[in-house]
Amino acid sequence: MLPTALSAFASFPGSASAASSGLKGRFYKTLKIGMVKDGATLAEKFVIAKEAGFDGIELNAPGYDIEEARAAVAATGLPVDGTVCASHWEVRHSDPDPGARAKALETLLAALEATHAVGGHTVLLVVGHGKDGSQDEVWERSVANISQAIPLASRLGVGIAVENVWNEFCYDHKGGADQSADKLAAYIDAFASPWVGMQFDIGNHWKYGNTGDWIRTLGKRITKLDVKGFSRTEGKFTPIDQGDIDYVDVTKALLEIGFHGWCAAEVGGGDLAHLKGVASAMDQVFGLAD
């Protein structure tokens, strides 16, 4: 724990310049494969991501050619740090239909296998949706279903990384900006497994609560990060270095919980020049620039 490591902060919420050395050496930039708009092959997309300044890349699993992905890793030296589980919004672990839940589990198991096959160590997962029933029903169904994948996750050494998203679960979608991460923390704890953690999205719940405090509450449950900007004033998502997220406090909170690991950009994609800008924005807000 390093609560005093960043005792002097800049007052501007979007800047972590005063914490410029805080996350260096413990913070690695990755991005979603769909953000790389140029390149006809995976290898070409990997080259672009690496040149843009990223340390890794996330694929969607299952759904890619494993040998092609392995070849792209070998050719570029850019690792697949993790994946995003395919179809998890449409085919949900919380669905009232047992057949749909069985399909969701099948997809998750395949994603774990595909991720392991290319050297990745997490599968990002949206666990369900509040529209599938009461909060208790969504909780019980999703925990029971996802828990069936834990033995495989453990055997492969690939973590299941739950993302906090606008799925009307474990927070009040119509509520204000004073909500806490207590329900999310309890949900992760319900799995009672080190192989289920969180890929905490820094931008997703700024609308509903203080991001730094959510990080402090979730603590070691956070195994990975996503990042996008959000403006409470305008009520919309923004590029990473825009909006009004308090990145100084976010950086401080990450240091306090001893975070080491990957942070994935999840914003609009584009060509090489655009992606360089995204990587630069991450360096700026987290104080990673030299």
C-alpha positions as CSV (number, residue, x, y, z in Angstrom):
1,M,0.0,0.0,0.0
2,L,1.3,3.4,-1.0
3,P,-1.2,6.0,0.3
4,T,1.4,8.7,0.6
5,A,3.4,8.0,-2.6
6,L,1.6,10.8,-4.4
7,S,1.3,13.5,-1.7
8,A,1.4,16.4,-4.1
9,F,-1.1,16.3,-7.0
10,A,-1.9,18.8,-9.8
11,S,-5.3,20.3,-9.2
12,F,-6.6,19.6,-12.7
13,P,-8.6,16.3,-12.7
14,G,-7.4,15.2,-16.1
15,S,-3.7,15.4,-15.4
16,A,-1.5,13.1,-13.5
17,S,1.7,15.0,-14.2
18,A,2.6,15.3,-10.5
19,A,2.4,11.5,-10.4
20,S,4.6,11.0,-13.4
21,S,6.7,8.2,-11.9
22,G,4.0,6.5,-9.9
23,L,2.7,3.9,-12.4
24,K,5.8,3.5,-14.5
25,G,7.0,0.0,-14.5
26,R,3.7,-1.4,-13.3
27,F,1.3,-0.3,-15.9
28,Y,1.1,-1.7,-19.5
29,K,-1.0,-0.4,-22.3
30,T,-3.2,-2.6,-24.5
31,L,-6.2,-2.1,-26.8
32,K,-9.1,-3.9,-28.3
33,I,-8.4,-5.5,-31.7
34,G,-11.4,-3.8,-33.2
35,M,-9.8,-0.4,-32.6
36,V,-7.1,-1.2,-35.2
37,K,-8.9,-0.2,-38.4
38,D,-6.0,-0.6,-40.9
39,G,-4.3,-3.9,-41.7
40,A,-5.7,-6.8,-43.7
41,T,-4.3,-9.5,-41.5
42,L,-3.8,-10.0,-37.8
43,A,0.0,-9.6,-38.2
44,E,-0.5,-6.3,-39.9
45,K,-2.8,-5.1,-37.2
46,F,-0.3,-6.2,-34.5
47,V,2.5,-4.2,-36.3
48,I,0.3,-1.1,-36.2
49,A,-0.7,-1.6,-32.6
50,K,3.0,-2.0,-31.6
51,E,4.1,1.0,-33.6
52,A,1.3,3.1,-32.0
53,G,2.9,2.5,-28.6
54,F,0.9,-0.4,-27.2
55,D,2.5,-3.2,-25.2
56,G,-0.2,-5.8,-26.0
57,I,-3.5,-6.4,-27.8
58,E,-6.8,-8.0,-26.9
59,L,-8.6,-10.3,-29.3
60,N,-12.3,-11.4,-29.3
61,A,-12.6,-15.1,-28.3
62,P,-13.6,-17.5,-29.6
63,G,-13.5,-16.5,-33.2
64,Y,-9.9,-16.0,-34.4
65,D,-7.6,-18.4,-36.1
66,I,-5.2,-19.6,-33.3
67,E,-2.3,-20.3,-35.6
68,E,-2.6,-16.9,-37.3
69,A,-2.7,-15.2,-33.9
70,R,0.4,-17.2,-32.7
71,A,2.2,-16.3,-35.9
72,A,1.4,-12.6,-35.4
73,V,2.7,-12.7,-31.8
74,A,5.9,-14.4,-33.0
75,A,6.4,-12.0,-35.9
76,T,5.9,-8.8,-33.9
77,G,6.7,-9.7,-30.3
78,L,3.4,-8.1,-29.3
79,P,1.6,-10.4,-26.8
80,V,-2.1,-11.1,-26.7
81,D,-2.5,-10.1,-23.0
82,G,-6.2,-11.2,-23.0
83,T,-9.4,-11.5,-24.8
84,V,-13.0,-10.3,-24.7
85,C,-15.6,-13.1,-24.6
86,A,-17.7,-13.2,-27.7
87,S,-21.5,-12.7,-27.6
88,H,-21.6,-12.1,-23.9
89,W,-24.1,-9.3,-24.3
90,E,-26.5,-11.3,-26.4
91,V,-26.1,-14.8,-24.9
92,R,-26.0,-14.2,-21.2
93,H,-25.2,-16.2,-18.0
94,S,-28.2,-14.5,-16.3
95,D,-30.8,-15.5,-19.0
96,P,-33.9,-17.2,-17.5
97,D,-33.6,-19.9,-20.3
98,P,-31.3,-22.7,-19.2
99,G,-30.5,-23.4,-22.8
100,A,-29.2,-19.8,-23.2
101,R,-27.1,-20.1,-20.1
102,A,-25.7,-23.4,-21.4
103,K,-24.7,-21.7,-24.6
104,A,-23.1,-18.8,-22.6
105,L,-21.0,-21.3,-20.6
106,E,-20.0,-23.1,-23.8
107,T,-18.8,-19.8,-25.3
108,L,-16.9,-18.9,-22.1
109,L,-15.2,-22.3,-22.0
110,A,-14.1,-21.9,-25.6
111,A,-12.9,-18.4,-24.9
112,L,-10.7,-19.7,-22.1
113,E,-9.2,-22.4,-24.3
114,A,-8.6,-19.9,-27.2
115,T,-7.0,-17.4,-24.9
116,H,-4.7,-19.9,-23.4
117,A,-3.7,-21.1,-26.8
118,V,-2.2,-17.7,-27.7
119,G,-0.7,-16.9,-24.4
120,G,-3.4,-14.6,-23.0
121,H,-4.1,-14.6,-19.3
122,T,-7.7,-13.1,-19.0
123,V,-11.1,-13.3,-20.6
124,L,-13.2,-10.2,-20.1
125,L,-16.8,-11.1,-19.3
126,V,-20.1,-9.3,-19.0
127,V,-21.9,-11.5,-16.6
128,G,-25.5,-10.7,-17.4
129,H,-28.1,-8.1,-17.5
130,G,-30.6,-6.7,-15.0
131,K,-33.4,-7.1,-17.5
132,D,-33.2,-10.9,-17.0
133,G,-34.9,-10.8,-13.6
134,S,-34.5,-9.4,-10.1
135,Q,-31.0,-8.5,-8.8
136,D,-31.1,-11.7,-6.8
137,E,-32.1,-13.8,-9.8
138,V,-29.4,-12.3,-12.0
139,W,-26.8,-12.8,-9.2
140,E,-27.7,-16.4,-8.5
141,R,-28.0,-17.6,-12.1
142,S,-24.8,-15.9,-13.3
143,V,-22.7,-17.0,-10.3
144,A,-23.9,-20.6,-10.7
145,N,-23.3,-20.7,-14.5
146,I,-19.9,-18.9,-14.5
147,S,-18.7,-21.0,-11.6
148,Q,-18.8,-24.1,-13.8
149,A,-15.9,-22.5,-15.8
150,I,-13.6,-21.9,-12.9
151,P,-12.0,-25.4,-12.9
152,L,-11.0,-24.9,-16.6
153,A,-9.8,-21.3,-15.8
154,S,-7.7,-22.7,-13.0
155,R,-6.2,-25.5,-15.0
156,L,-5.3,-23.2,-17.9
157,G,-4.2,-20.3,-15.7
158,V,-6.5,-17.9,-17.5
159,G,-8.6,-15.6,-15.3
160,I,-12.2,-14.6,-15.8
161,A,-12.2,-10.8,-15.6
162,V,-15.7,-9.4,-14.9
163,E,-16.2,-5.9,-16.4
164,N,-18.4,-3.3,-14.8
165,V,-20.7,-2.2,-17.5
166,W,-24.1,-0.5,-18.0
167,N,-26.0,-3.7,-17.5
168,E,-28.3,-2.6,-14.7
169,F,-26.7,-5.0,-12.2
170,C,-25.0,-4.3,-8.9
171,Y,-25.7,-0.5,-9.2
172,D,-28.8,1.7,-9.7
173,H,-29.0,2.6,-13.4
174,K,-31.3,5.5,-12.5
175,G,-29.4,6.5,-9.5
176,G,-27.0,9.4,-8.8
177,A,-23.2,9.8,-8.7
178,D,-22.9,8.8,-5.0
179,Q,-23.1,5.0,-5.5
180,S,-20.4,2.6,-4.2
181,A,-18.8,-0.6,-5.5
182,D,-19.8,-2.6,-2.4
183,K,-22.3,-4.8,-4.4
184,L,-19.7,-5.5,-7.1
185,A,-17.1,-6.4,-4.5
186,A,-19.6,-8.8,-2.8
187,Y,-20.5,-10.3,-6.2
188,I,-16.9,-11.1,-7.0
189,D,-16.4,-12.6,-3.6
190,A,-19.4,-14.9,-4.2
191,F,-17.2,-16.9,-6.5
192,A,-14.7,-17.6,-3.8
193,S,-12.0,-18.1,-6.4
194,P,-8.7,-16.3,-7.3
195,W,-9.6,-17.0,-10.9
196,V,-12.5,-14.6,-10.9
197,G,-11.6,-10.9,-10.7
198,M,-12.5,-7.7,-12.4
199,Q,-11.4,-5.9,-15.5
200,F,-12.4,-2.6,-14.0
201,D,-13.5,0.0,-16.6
202,I,-12.4,3.4,-15.3
203,G,-14.9,5.3,-17.4
204,N,-18.0,3.2,-17.2
205,H,-19.3,4.1,-13.8
206,W,-17.9,7.6,-13.2
207,K,-21.6,8.6,-13.9
208,Y,-22.7,6.7,-10.9
209,G,-19.9,7.0,-8.3
210,N,-16.3,8.1,-7.5
211,T,-14.0,6.0,-9.6
212,G,-11.1,6.3,-7.2
213,D,-13.2,5.1,-4.3
214,W,-14.6,2.2,-6.4
215,I,-11.0,1.2,-7.1
216,R,-10.2,1.3,-3.4
217,T,-13.3,-0.8,-2.5
218,L,-12.5,-3.4,-5.2
219,G,-8.8,-3.5,-4.3
220,K,-7.1,-6.7,-5.2
221,R,-10.2,-8.0,-7.0
222,I,-9.1,-5.8,-9.9
223,T,-6.8,-7.8,-12.1
224,K,-7.0,-5.6,-15.2
225,L,-8.3,-2.2,-16.3
226,D,-10.2,-0.7,-19.2
227,V,-10.3,3.0,-19.9
228,K,-12.4,5.5,-21.7
229,G,-13.4,9.1,-20.8
230,F,-16.8,10.3,-19.5
231,S,-18.3,13.7,-19.0
232,R,-20.8,14.0,-16.2
233,T,-21.6,17.5,-17.5
234,E,-22.5,16.3,-20.9
235,G,-23.6,12.8,-19.8
236,K,-21.6,10.9,-22.5
237,F,-18.5,8.9,-23.1
238,T,-15.5,10.8,-24.4
239,P,-11.9,10.2,-25.6
240,I,-9.6,9.1,-22.7
241,D,-8.1,12.6,-22.1
242,Q,-11.4,14.4,-22.3
243,G,-14.4,14.5,-20.0
244,D,-14.0,15.1,-16.3
245,I,-12.8,11.8,-14.7
246,D,-10.4,12.5,-11.8
247,Y,-7.4,10.7,-13.1
248,V,-5.2,12.1,-10.3
249,D,-7.3,10.3,-7.7
250,V,-7.6,7.2,-10.0
251,T,-3.8,7.0,-10.2
252,K,-3.5,7.5,-6.4
253,A,-6.1,4.8,-5.8
254,L,-4.3,2.3,-8.1
255,L,-1.1,2.9,-6.2
256,E,-2.9,2.4,-2.9
257,I,-4.2,-1.0,-3.9
258,G,-0.8,-1.9,-5.3
259,F,-2.0,-2.4,-8.9
260,H,0.4,-3.9,-11.4
261,G,-0.9,-4.9,-14.8
262,W,-2.6,-4.1,-18.0
263,C,-5.0,-1.3,-19.0
264,A,-6.9,-1.6,-22.2
265,A,-8.1,1.4,-24.3
266,E,-11.7,1.0,-25.2
267,V,-12.5,4.0,-27.4
268,G,-13.1,4.7,-31.0
269,G,-10.5,3.3,-33.3
270,G,-8.7,4.4,-36.4
271,D,-5.5,4.4,-38.3
272,L,-1.9,4.5,-37.0
273,A,-1.9,8.2,-36.3
274,H,-5.2,8.0,-34.4
275,L,-3.9,5.0,-32.3
276,K,-0.7,6.9,-31.5
277,G,-3.0,9.6,-30.1
278,V,-4.9,7.1,-27.9
279,A,-1.6,5.7,-26.5
280,S,-0.3,9.2,-25.9
281,A,-3.6,10.1,-24.1
282,M,-3.1,7.1,-21.8
283,D,0.5,8.2,-21.1
284,Q,-0.8,11.7,-20.3
285,V,-3.6,10.9,-17.9
286,F,-1.7,8.2,-16.0
287,G,1.6,10.1,-15.9
288,L,3.5,7.6,-18.0
289,A,5.3,10.0,-20.4
290,D,9.0,10.6,-20.0
